[in-house]
Amino acid sequence: MSPLLPINTSGALPAMGGGTTPAPPDPPPANALRDWSQETYGLDTSVAVSLNFAIGQVSTSCTRRVLVFDSSRSRDVEADGHTYRFGVVLRVVVEVDGLKGNGSLTLPVVAAKVDLDG
């Protein structure tokens, strides 16, 4: 596997074999980044627990949704037998959490119910 080049390289870098590798070419201008890529995906998770007792019941649930949006522009430049990729990426990550709980009390004389929403 060839080593990754740092983004801010201005001179030659040593190769794995002890020699030097040529400096990467100058990056293309922003209006020359012609390869576009866009991705959107999401992940949903949920957990629920319910406990029943002789005098009541308690239950709770937790949900999480993660939405990811990626947009990038890039261009591959070939120089000295190597391919260099220059570009920019925008990534937006949104996390939404929800917690719900409720419980009820059942006694022969007293009855109560509680709902929590968060």
Backbone hydrogen bonds in HBPLUS format (Angstrom, degrees):
<---DONOR---> <-ACCEPTOR-->    atom                        ^
c    i                          cat <-CA-CA->   ^        H-A-AA   ^      H-
h    n   atom  resd res      DA  || num        DHA   H-A  angle D-A-AA Bond
n    s   type  num  typ     dist DA aas  dist angle  dist       angle   num
A0021-THR N   A0013-LEU O   2.85 MM   8  5.55 159.4  1.89 164.4 171.1     1
A0015-ALA N   A0019-GLY O   2.73 MM   4  5.23 162.4  1.76 128.1 134.3     2
A0018-GLY N   A0015-ALA O   3.11 MM   3  5.40 164.9  2.14 112.2 115.6     3
A0032-ALA N   A0029-PRO O   2.98 MM   3  5.47 159.7  2.02 116.0 122.6     4
A0033-LEU N   A0030-ALA O   3.27 MM   3  5.63 170.4  2.28 113.9 116.3     5
A0035-ASP N   A0074-SER O   2.98 MM  39  5.15 156.1  2.04 169.7 163.9     6
A0074-SER N   A0035-ASP O   2.87 MM  39  5.15 147.6  1.98 139.4 150.0     7
A0037-SER N   A0072-SER O   2.95 MM  35  5.20 148.5  2.05 149.6 149.6     8
A0072-SER N   A0037-SER O   2.82 MM  35  5.20 158.9  1.87 155.2 158.0     9
A0039-GLU N   A0070-ASP O   2.86 MM  31  5.03 159.3  1.90 141.4 146.2    10
A0070-ASP N   A0039-GLU O   2.80 MM  31  5.03 169.6  1.81 153.2 156.4    11
A0041-TYR N   A0068-VAL O   3.00 MM  27  5.45 158.8  2.05 151.4 157.7    12
A0068-VAL N   A0041-TYR O   2.84 MM  27  5.45 167.7  1.86 174.4 174.0    13
A0043-LEU N   A0066-VAL O   2.83 MM  23  5.14 145.9  1.94 144.1 154.7    14
A0066-VAL N   A0043-LEU O   2.88 MM  23  5.14 161.8  1.91 150.0 156.2    15
A0045-THR N   A0064-ARG O   2.90 MM  19  5.31 158.8  1.95 159.3 163.9    16
A0064-ARG N   A0045-THR O   2.94 MM  19  5.31 158.4  1.98 151.3 151.1    17
A0047-VAL N   A0062-CYS O   2.84 MM  15  5.26 152.8  1.91 153.8 162.1    18
A0062-CYS N   A0047-VAL O   2.78 MM  15  5.26 159.1  1.82 156.3 163.1    19
A0049-VAL N   A0060-THR O   2.84 MM  11  5.44 164.4  1.87 164.7 167.7    20
A0060-THR N   A0049-VAL O   2.86 MM  11  5.44 156.4  1.92 156.1 163.2    21
A0051-LEU N   A0058-VAL O   2.69 MM   7  5.24 175.5  1.70 172.0 173.7    22
A0058-VAL N   A0051-LEU O   2.85 MM   7  5.24 165.4  1.87 157.3 162.3    23
A0053-PHE N   A0056-GLY O   2.71 MM   3  5.13 164.8  1.73 168.6 167.1    24
A0106-THR N   A0055-ILE O   2.76 MM  51  5.17 161.1  1.79 131.0 136.9    25
A0057-GLN N   A0104-SER O   2.84 MM  47  5.22 152.1  1.92 143.8 150.9    26
A0104-SER N   A0057-GLN O   2.74 MM  47  5.22 153.2  1.81 151.4 157.8    27
A0059-SER N   A0102-ASN O   2.84 MM  43  5.49 165.3  1.86 167.6 166.0    28
A0102-ASN N   A0059-SER O   2.85 MM  43  5.49 160.7  1.89 160.2 161.2    29
A0061-SER N   A0100-LYS O   2.76 MM  39  5.26 156.7  1.82 154.1 156.6    30
A0100-LYS N   A0061-SER O   2.89 MM  39  5.26 169.5  1.90 158.2 161.2    31
A0063-THR N   A0098-GLY O   2.88 MM  35  5.08 162.8  1.90 143.4 148.6    32
A0098-GLY N   A0063-THR O   2.88 MM  35  5.08 156.2  1.94 150.5 148.9    33
A0065-ARG N   A0096-VAL O   2.86 MM  31  5.18 156.0  1.92 148.3 156.3    34
A0096-VAL N   A0065-ARG O   2.85 MM  31  5.18 158.4  1.90 152.4 159.5    35
A0067-LEU N   A0094-VAL O   2.84 MM  27  5.15 163.9  1.87 152.8 157.9    36
A0094-VAL N   A0067-LEU O   2.88 MM  27  5.15 164.6  1.91 153.2 158.3    37
A0069-PHE N   A0092-VAL O   2.91 MM  23  5.17 156.2  1.97 149.7 156.5    38
A0092-VAL N   A0069-PHE O   2.89 MM  23  5.17 161.4  1.92 150.6 157.0    39
A0071-SER N   A0090-LEU O   2.93 MM  19  5.26 150.3  2.02 151.8 159.6    40
A0090-LEU N   A0071-SER O   2.80 MM  19  5.26 158.2  1.84 159.5 166.9    41
A0073-ARG N   A0088-VAL O   3.07 MM  15  5.58 156.3  2.12 152.7 159.4    42
A0088-VAL N   A0073-ARG O   2.92 MM  15  5.58 149.6  2.02 155.8 165.8    43
A0075-ARG N   A0086-PHE O   2.83 MM  11  5.49 143.3  1.96 156.7 166.8    44
A0086-PHE N   A0075-ARG O   2.98 MM  11  5.49 170.7  1.99 156.0 155.5    45
A0077-VAL N   A0084-TYR O   2.65 MM   7  5.09 162.4  1.68 154.9 161.3    46
A0084-TYR N   A0077-VAL O   2.74 MM   7  5.09 171.4  1.75 149.9 152.9    47
A0079-ALA N   A0082-HIS O   2.91 MM   3  5.43 155.8  1.97 152.0 159.9    48
A0082-HIS N   A0079-ALA O   2.94 MM   3  5.43 163.8  1.97 121.0 126.4    49
A0118-GLY N   A0099-LEU O   2.88 MM  19  5.21 147.9  1.98 167.5 177.4    50
A0101-GLY N   A0116-LEU O   3.02 MM  15  5.03 177.8  2.03 141.8 141.8    51
A0116-LEU N   A0101-GLY O   2.71 MM  15  5.03 165.7  1.73 161.9 159.7    52
A0103-GLY N   A0114-VAL O   2.90 MM  11  5.30 160.9  1.94 155.2 157.2    53
A0114-VAL N   A0103-GLY O   2.84 MM  11  5.30 175.1  1.84 160.2 160.8    54
A0105-LEU N   A0112-ALA O   2.82 MM   7  5.13 170.9  1.83 149.5 151.4    55
A0112-ALA N   A0105-LEU O   3.15 MM   7  5.13 161.2  2.19 138.4 143.2    56
A0107-LEU N   A0110-VAL O   3.01 MM   3  5.14 148.7  2.11 163.1 169.5    57
